[in-house]
Amino acid sequence: MNTLAIRTFAAAAVLTIFSCTASAQNQSPASQLEGLMQQWLAIEQQRETMRIDWQEDKLVLEQRLDLLTAESKGLQNHLKKHSGLKTKAQQKREELAVEQNTLESRQRKLKQALVQADQHVNALLPRLPEPLKNHWHENIQKLVLLKEHPSKRLDLYLDMYKSFDRFREKVTVHQALMPIATQKNSAEQQEILVDQIYLGVAKGWYLSRDGQYAGFGEAGSDQWLWCSDNTLSEQLADILKAAKNPETARILPLNIKLSGERL
């Protein structure tokens, strides 16, 4: 019960007392006093009842207030939790977007690198020594089957470049059938088994098994070129012997014609 109700009740009680007093003026003093005491006691009892009711209502209101406060805090924590989840999700999306952009950029660069490697390989291939050229041909055939696998294509190109570096840093002896003009000033050629000696990737020599035919070769501007020079037969025979038996090898002279072409 609120304060206004209590005040209204008190005013009504006072009016009742005065009304009863006015009506009891014709009674004896003792009777009047007894009547007033009874009325006062009734008023006090009602006031106590109102106080008790107010205490109970106050307790209920405080409990409700506590419940509302707790509910409000729970809702705030719930909102904070979901807000944090939203922030984490947004951060994850941003990280994924950055990763995707990085991946797409790498793929573009990889495609560009593959195009450049393909152009370089095709331009260099005709100028290579035969053994190295054969190895590159094998990889090129594999590349045709790997158009949708850029990473595997890149591995093959790397293998080709590494084989180029290895070949360039050593002396290589190779056996092959070469078309050679067996008669001087004749356009007719015959396939003859020869030993080829390559010094790196730009210079080479050949000598037939019977020692009759010899010559030298080099990387031209657009292809590998062989030239006949049978005067090199003795020198090449000694060099081949040394290359096949390196433990007994010795320093040997060799005529080398240098050109402006480089690989």
C-alpha positions as a Python dict, from the first residue, in 0.01 Angstrom:
ca = {
    (1, 'M'): (0, 0, 0),
    (2, 'N'): (144, 340, -98),
    (3, 'T'): (190, 658, 112),
    (4, 'L'): (-116, 834, -37),
    (5, 'A'): (-340, 548, 69),
    (6, 'I'): (-197, 556, 422),
    (7, 'R'): (-253, 932, 451),
    (8, 'T'): (-609, 899, 322),
    (9, 'F'): (-678, 623, 572),
    (10, 'A'): (-534, 831, 857),
    (11, 'A'): (-745, 1132, 765),
    (12, 'A'): (-1056, 914, 753),
    (13, 'A'): (-968, 772, 1095),
    (14, 'V'): (-931, 1118, 1245),
    (15, 'L'): (-1266, 1225, 1100),
    (16, 'T'): (-1421, 910, 1248),
    (17, 'I'): (-1277, 991, 1591),
    (18, 'F'): (-1411, 1344, 1582),
    (19, 'S'): (-1747, 1217, 1462),
    (20, 'C'): (-1765, 963, 1737),
    (21, 'T'): (-1654, 1225, 1990),
    (22, 'A'): (-1929, 1457, 1881),
    (23, 'S'): (-2187, 1178, 1908),
    (24, 'A'): (-2061, 1073, 2252),
    (25, 'Q'): (-2088, 1414, 2417),
    (26, 'N'): (-2416, 1306, 2571),
    (27, 'Q'): (-2243, 999, 2735),
    (28, 'S'): (-2064, 985, 3074),
    (29, 'P'): (-1691, 1067, 3083),
    (30, 'A'): (-1599, 706, 3164),
    (31, 'S'): (-1803, 573, 2875),
    (32, 'Q'): (-1657, 831, 2642),
    (33, 'L'): (-1300, 741, 2745),
    (34, 'E'): (-1361, 371, 2697),
    (35, 'G'): (-1512, 431, 2357),
    (36, 'L'): (-1221, 648, 2250),
    (37, 'M'): (-969, 383, 2368),
    (38, 'Q'): (-1141, 114, 2169),
    (39, 'Q'): (-1143, 333, 1859),
    (40, 'W'): (-776, 416, 1908),
    (41, 'L'): (-684, 51, 1947),
    (42, 'A'): (-876, -35, 1629),
    (43, 'I'): (-694, 236, 1441),
    (44, 'E'): (-356, 115, 1569),
    (45, 'Q'): (-439, -241, 1469),
    (46, 'Q'): (-534, -127, 1119),
    (47, 'R'): (-215, 78, 1095),
    (48, 'E'): (-3, -222, 1200),
    (49, 'T'): (-184, -437, 946),
    (50, 'M'): (-108, -178, 679),
    (51, 'R'): (260, -166, 786),
    (52, 'I'): (290, -544, 764),
    (53, 'D'): (122, -544, 421),
    (54, 'W'): (360, -273, 306),
    (55, 'Q'): (664, -470, 426),
    (56, 'E'): (544, -776, 239),
    (57, 'D'): (476, -575, -77),
    (58, 'K'): (818, -411, -46),
    (59, 'L'): (988, -752, -20),
    (60, 'V'): (804, -877, -329),
    (61, 'L'): (896, -562, -522),
    (62, 'E'): (1262, -594, -421),
    (63, 'Q'): (1265, -957, -534),
    (64, 'R'): (1110, -858, -865),
    (65, 'L'): (1368, -580, -901),
    (66, 'D'): (1650, -827, -835),
    (67, 'L'): (1505, -1062, -1096),
    (68, 'L'): (1477, -785, -1352),
    (69, 'T'): (1835, -671, -1279),
    (70, 'A'): (1966, -1026, -1319),
    (71, 'E'): (1769, -1072, -1641),
    (72, 'S'): (1905, -742, -1773),
    (73, 'K'): (2264, -848, -1697),
    (74, 'G'): (2202, -1184, -1864),
    (75, 'L'): (2074, -1015, -2176),
    (76, 'Q'): (2374, -780, -2183),
    (77, 'N'): (2617, -1072, -2150),
    (78, 'H'): (2430, -1259, -2423),
    (79, 'L'): (2456, -958, -2653),
    (80, 'K'): (2826, -918, -2578),
    (81, 'K'): (2886, -1286, -2648),
    (82, 'H'): (2709, -1274, -2984),
    (83, 'S'): (2880, -947, -3066),
    (84, 'G'): (3216, -1117, -3004),
    (85, 'L'): (3116, -1410, -3224),
    (86, 'K'): (3015, -1172, -3499),
    (87, 'T'): (3349, -993, -3472),
    (88, 'K'): (3541, -1322, -3492),
    (89, 'A'): (3336, -1437, -3789),
    (90, 'Q'): (3396, -1108, -3966),
    (91, 'Q'): (3769, -1129, -3891),
    (92, 'K'): (3779, -1486, -4027),
    (93, 'R'): (3601, -1374, -4344),
    (94, 'E'): (3855, -1095, -4389),
    (95, 'E'): (4145, -1338, -4338),
    (96, 'L'): (3996, -1579, -4593),
    (97, 'A'): (3949, -1293, -4838),
    (98, 'V'): (4316, -1193, -4799),
    (99, 'E'): (4427, -1554, -4847),
    (100, 'Q'): (4210, -1588, -5157),
    (101, 'N'): (4350, -1266, -5305),
    (102, 'T'): (4704, -1384, -5232),
    (103, 'L'): (4633, -1722, -5390),
    (104, 'E'): (4481, -1562, -5700),
    (105, 'S'): (4782, -1332, -5730),
    (106, 'R'): (5019, -1628, -5706),
    (107, 'Q'): (4820, -1817, -5968),
    (108, 'R'): (4840, -1520, -6206),
    (109, 'K'): (5215, -1495, -6152),
    (110, 'L'): (5251, -1871, -6199),
    (111, 'K'): (5061, -1857, -6528),
    (112, 'Q'): (5281, -1571, -6647),
    (113, 'A'): (5593, -1763, -6544),
    (114, 'L'): (5473, -2072, -6730),
    (115, 'V'): (5407, -1872, -7046),
    (116, 'Q'): (5754, -1717, -7029),
    (117, 'A'): (5915, -2055, -6958),
    (118, 'D'): (5733, -2211, -7254),
    (119, 'Q'): (5851, -1935, -7487),
    (120, 'H'): (6209, -1962, -7361),
    (121, 'V'): (6217, -2342, -7388),
    (122, 'N'): (6080, -2344, -7743),
    (123, 'A'): (6330, -2078, -7849),
    (124, 'L'): (6624, -2259, -7691),
    (125, 'L'): (6536, -2616, -7785),
    (126, 'P'): (6668, -2620, -8149),
    (127, 'R'): (7006, -2485, -8033),
    (128, 'L'): (7074, -2754, -7773),
    (129, 'P'): (7315, -3046, -7797),
    (130, 'E'): (7138, -3367, -7896),
    (131, 'P'): (7146, -3546, -7555),
    (132, 'L'): (7006, -3245, -7374),
    (133, 'K'): (6755, -3183, -7651),
    (134, 'N'): (6625, -3541, -7619),
    (135, 'H'): (6570, -3495, -7247),
    (136, 'W'): (6383, -3171, -7306),
    (137, 'H'): (6167, -3337, -7570),
    (138, 'E'): (6055, -3596, -7316),
    (139, 'N'): (5950, -3323, -7073),
    (140, 'I'): (5773, -3127, -7345),
    (141, 'Q'): (5563, -3433, -7428),
    (142, 'K'): (5468, -3458, -7060),
    (143, 'L'): (5378, -3088, -7052),
    (144, 'V'): (5113, -3145, -7318),
    (145, 'L'): (4934, -3384, -7082),
    (146, 'L'): (4952, -3145, -6785),
    (147, 'K'): (4778, -2835, -6917),
    (148, 'E'): (4543, -2828, -6616),
    (149, 'H'): (4819, -2883, -6360),
    (150, 'P'): (5033, -2567, -6344),
    (151, 'S'): (5236, -2676, -6041),
    (152, 'K'): (5341, -3000, -6213),
    (153, 'R'): (5421, -2808, -6530),
    (154, 'L'): (5644, -2578, -6328),
    (155, 'D'): (5827, -2879, -6183),
    (156, 'L'): (5902, -3004, -6534),
    (157, 'Y'): (6035, -2664, -6643),
    (158, 'L'): (6257, -2653, -6335),
    (159, 'D'): (6388, -2998, -6419),
    (160, 'M'): (6473, -2881, -6770),
    (161, 'Y'): (6661, -2576, -6644),
    (162, 'K'): (6851, -2785, -6389),
    (163, 'S'): (6951, -3036, -6657),
    (164, 'F'): (7073, -2742, -6868),
    (165, 'D'): (7295, -2621, -6582),
    (166, 'R'): (7434, -2969, -6519),
    (167, 'F'): (7512, -3020, -6888),
    (168, 'R'): (7678, -2680, -6913),
    (169, 'E'): (7924, -2757, -6630),
    (170, 'K'): (8071, -3084, -6759),
    (171, 'V'): (8215, -3272, -7056),
    (172, 'T'): (7963, -3514, -7206),
    (173, 'V'): (8033, -3812, -7433),
    (174, 'H'): (7740, -3933, -7638),
    (175, 'Q'): (7691, -4195, -7909),
    (176, 'A'): (7463, -4117, -8201),
    (177, 'L'): (7392, -4181, -8568),
    (178, 'M'): (7483, -3874, -8772),
    (179, 'P'): (7413, -3798, -9139),
    (180, 'I'): (7759, -3746, -9287),
    (181, 'A'): (7869, -3683, -9645),
    (182, 'T'): (8097, -3982, -9713),
    (183, 'Q'): (8230, -3837, -10035),
    (184, 'K'): (8388, -3496, -10075),
    (185, 'N'): (8176, -3238, -10258),
    (186, 'S'): (7877, -3473, -10249),
    (187, 'A'): (7531, -3388, -10122),
    (188, 'E'): (7457, -3750, -10044),
    (189, 'Q'): (7479, -3838, -9675),
    (190, 'Q'): (7498, -4163, -9486),
    (191, 'E'): (7400, -4245, -9126),
    (192, 'I'): (7723, -4323, -8943),
    (193, 'L'): (7772, -4414, -8577),
    (194, 'V'): (7990, -4154, -8406),
    (195, 'D'): (8109, -4050, -8063),
    (196, 'Q'): (8010, -3695, -7979),
    (197, 'I'): (8198, -3487, -7725),
    (198, 'Y'): (8025, -3182, -7579),
    (199, 'L'): (8206, -2913, -7384),
    (200, 'G'): (7918, -2750, -7200),
    (201, 'V'): (7612, -2666, -7408),
    (202, 'A'): (7767, -2452, -7683),
    (203, 'K'): (8055, -2658, -7826),
    (204, 'G'): (8089, -3014, -7953),
    (205, 'W'): (8291, -3251, -8168),
    (206, 'Y'): (8233, -3587, -8332),
    (207, 'L'): (8445, -3877, -8445),
    (208, 'S'): (8332, -4187, -8629),
    (209, 'R'): (8416, -4526, -8483),
    (210, 'D'): (8666, -4600, -8760),
    (211, 'G'): (8828, -4258, -8718),
    (212, 'Q'): (8759, -4167, -9078),
    (213, 'Y'): (8512, -3884, -9020),
    (214, 'A'): (8544, -3600, -8772),
    (215, 'G'): (8411, -3253, -8722),
    (216, 'F'): (8292, -2991, -8476),
    (217, 'G'): (7959, -2831, -8385),
    (218, 'E'): (7821, -2532, -8203),
    (219, 'A'): (7497, -2363, -8105),
    (220, 'G'): (7390, -2128, -8381),
    (221, 'S'): (7140, -1845, -8363),
    (222, 'D'): (6845, -2075, -8423),
    (223, 'Q'): (6982, -2433, -8435),
    (224, 'W'): (7276, -2658, -8359),
    (225, 'L'): (7526, -2666, -8647),
    (226, 'W'): (7773, -2943, -8737),
    (227, 'C'): (8071, -2892, -8965),
    (228, 'S'): (8301, -3157, -9109),
    (229, 'D'): (8674, -3136, -9033),
    (230, 'N'): (8855, -3467, -9068),
    (231, 'T'): (9187, -3311, -8962),
    (232, 'L'): (9060, -3331, -8601),
    (233, 'S'): (9051, -3711, -8604),
    (234, 'E'): (9378, -3774, -8414),
    (235, 'Q'): (9312, -3507, -8151),
    (236, 'L'): (8957, -3631, -8095),
    (237, 'A'): (9071, -3993, -8069),
    (238, 'D'): (9308, -3896, -7783),
    (239, 'I'): (9038, -3686, -7614),
    (240, 'L'): (8782, -3968, -7635),
    (241, 'K'): (9033, -4208, -7485),
    (242, 'A'): (9097, -3966, -7197),
    (243, 'A'): (8724, -3904, -7141),
    (244, 'K'): (8652, -4278, -7123),
    (245, 'N'): (8950, -4338, -6891),
    (246, 'P'): (8970, -4028, -6670),
    (247, 'E'): (9208, -4194, -6421),
    (248, 'T'): (9482, -4197, -6687),
    (249, 'A'): (9385, -3870, -6854),
    (250, 'R'): (9636, -3595, -6929),
    (251, 'I'): (9610, -3242, -7063),
    (252, 'L'): (9556, -3246, -7438),
    (253, 'P'): (9548, -2962, -7695),
    (254, 'L'): (9229, -2904, -7891),
    (255, 'N'): (9152, -2650, -8159),
    (256, 'I'): (8839, -2458, -8060),
    (257, 'K'): (8675, -2207, -8285),
    (258, 'L'): (8486, -1947, -8081),
    (259, 'S'): (8177, -1773, -8214),
    (260, 'G'): (7961, -1492, -8085),
    (261, 'E'): (7666, -1719, -8007),
    (262, 'R'): (7606, -1811, -7641),
    (263, 'L'): (7349, -2019, -7458),
}
